[in-house]
Amino acid sequence: MKETEGVTVWFTGLPCSGKSTVADRVAEILRKMNYRAERLDGDMLRKSPISRDLGFSKEDRRKNLHRAAFICKLLSRNGVIVLATFVSPYNDVRREIREIIGPEKFLLVWTKCPVEVCMERDVKGMYAKALRGEIKDFTGVSDVYEEPTDPPADLILETDKETVEESVRKVLDFLRERGIIR
């Protein structure tokens, strides 16, 4: 395995904006390059004993994200490149996440994509359920997504305009520019 400073690359964006698709591919490439890369995803964490006790209220979302941030902190301080994909819709919570992980180990990537495109991509039908009122407090429908301003995004992927491979290349180039990978 290649040695590197660990870091958390935190992907934020609306549901179905491409966070997981891009992060999965980046993780695959990093592993082929012999880097320690780990994926942490909102769905994965919510199905685990770590967060399956939480709902989707603003306070439960905050708790879930704090738990995820703590895991990211542990992994990244041990030389792992963590690719974390969470909607994380609020600026104040993203600030808290950055503080938990440590500003020097936290890189924020915004998968910027219009809600209309996200709705078209939604294979699980979550947006449709939210529009019918079956899902309460759904980000992009009945709850807000605050564009990353504080902290600002370190990298913006316009996933409605870029191919997956273009977005992946941007993330890898970004990691090279930061000296995280060679």
C-alpha positions in Angstrom: 0.0 0.0 0.0 1.2 3.5 -0.8 1.5 5.8 2.2 -0.4 9.0 2.2 -1.8 11.5 4.6 -5.3 10.4 5.3 -8.1 12.8 4.4 -11.9 12.8 4.2 -13.4 13.8 0.9 -16.9 14.7 2.0 -19.4 14.7 -0.9 -22.5 16.8 -0.3 -25.5 17.4 -2.6 -29.1 16.7 -3.2 -30.3 13.1 -3.2 -29.5 11.5 -6.6 -27.0 14.2 -7.5 -24.2 11.7 -8.2 -22.4 11.6 -4.9 -22.2 7.9 -4.6 -21.6 7.2 -8.3 -18.6 9.5 -8.4 -17.2 8.4 -5.0 -17.5 4.7 -5.7 -15.6 5.1 -8.9 -12.9 7.3 -7.3 -12.5 4.7 -4.5 -12.1 1.9 -7.1 -9.4 3.8 -8.9 -7.6 4.7 -5.7 -7.6 1.1 -4.6 -6.1 0.0 -8.0 -3.4 2.6 -7.4 -2.7 0.9 -4.0 -4.1 3.6 -1.8 -6.1 2.8 1.3 -9.5 4.1 0.3 -12.8 3.6 2.2 -16.3 4.5 1.3 -18.8 5.7 3.9 -22.4 6.3 2.7 -25.5 7.6 4.3 -27.6 4.5 3.4 -24.8 2.2 4.7 -24.5 4.0 8.0 -28.3 4.1 8.6 -28.6 0.4 8.1 -25.7 -0.3 10.5 -25.9 -0.6 14.3 -24.2 2.8 14.4 -27.2 4.8 13.2 -30.2 2.6 12.6 -31.8 4.1 15.8 -32.1 7.5 14.1 -34.9 8.9 12.0 -34.8 11.9 9.6 -35.6 14.8 11.9 -33.1 17.7 11.7 -31.7 16.6 15.1 -31.4 12.9 14.0 -29.7 14.0 10.8 -27.2 16.0 12.8 -26.5 13.0 15.1 -26.0 10.7 12.1 -23.6 13.1 10.5 -21.6 13.6 13.7 -21.3 9.9 14.0 -20.1 9.6 10.4 -17.7 12.5 10.9 -16.2 10.7 14.0 -15.6 7.6 11.9 -14.1 9.6 9.1 -11.7 11.3 11.7 -10.5 7.9 12.9 -9.9 6.6 9.5 -8.3 9.6 8.0 -5.9 10.1 10.9 -4.7 6.6 10.2 -3.8 7.2 6.5 -7.0 6.3 4.9 -8.6 8.4 2.1 -12.3 8.4 3.1 -14.9 9.1 0.5 -18.0 10.1 2.4 -21.3 10.6 0.7 -24.0 12.3 2.7 -26.7 14.8 1.6 -25.7 16.9 4.6 -27.9 19.8 3.6 -27.1 22.4 6.2 -24.1 24.8 6.3 -24.0 24.8 10.1 -23.8 21.0 10.3 -21.1 20.9 7.6 -19.1 23.4 9.7 -19.5 21.0 12.7 -18.4 18.0 10.5 -15.3 19.9 9.4 -14.5 20.7 13.1 -15.0 17.0 14.2 -12.8 15.7 11.4 -10.3 18.6 11.6 -10.1 21.3 8.9 -6.7 20.0 7.7 -8.2 16.5 7.0 -11.6 17.7 5.5 -12.2 18.4 1.8 -15.8 19.4 0.7 -17.0 18.3 -2.7 -20.4 19.6 -3.9 -22.2 17.5 -6.5 -24.2 20.4 -7.8 -27.2 19.3 -9.8 -30.7 20.8 -10.4 -33.4 19.1 -8.4 -35.3 18.4 -11.7 -32.4 16.3 -12.9 -32.1 14.5 -9.6 -35.8 13.7 -9.8 -35.2 12.1 -13.3 -32.4 10.0 -11.9 -34.3 8.8 -8.9 -34.6 5.0 -9.4 -35.9 4.4 -5.8 -38.9 6.8 -6.4 -38.1 8.8 -3.3 -38.8 12.2 -4.8 -42.2 11.0 -6.1 -43.0 9.7 -2.6 -41.9 13.0 -1.1 -44.1 15.0 -3.6 -47.1 12.8 -2.6 -46.3 13.6 1.1 -45.3 10.0 1.9 -41.8 11.1 3.0 -41.6 14.0 5.4 -38.7 16.5 5.5 -37.2 15.2 2.2 -34.3 17.4 1.0 -35.1 19.2 -2.2 -38.8 18.8 -1.8 -40.1 19.6 1.7 -36.7 20.5 3.3 -34.0 22.8 2.1 -30.6 22.1 0.7 -28.3 25.0 1.6 -25.6 25.5 -1.1 -22.2 25.2 0.5 -21.1 28.7 1.5 -19.6 28.3 5.0 -17.6 26.2 4.6 -17.4 26.7 0.9 -17.0 23.7 -1.4 -13.3 23.0 -2.2 -14.5 21.4 -5.4 -17.7 21.7 -7.4 -18.8 18.9 -9.7 -21.6 19.9 -12.1 -23.0 16.4 -12.5 -25.7 17.5 -14.8 -23.2 18.8 -17.3 -20.2 16.5 -16.8 -20.0 12.8 -17.4 -19.2 10.5 -14.5 -15.7 10.0 -15.8 -15.2 13.8 -16.1 -16.3 14.3 -12.5 -14.1 11.4 -11.3 -11.1 12.9 -13.2 -11.7 16.3 -11.5 -11.7 14.6 -8.0 -8.5 12.7 -8.8 -6.8 15.8 -10.2 -7.9 17.7 -7.1 -6.3 15.0 -4.8 -3.1 15.3 -6.8 -3.0 19.1 -6.6 -3.5 18.8 -2.8 -0.5 16.3 -2.7 -2.7 13.5 -1.3 -2.0 11.2 -4.2 0.7 11.0 -6.8 
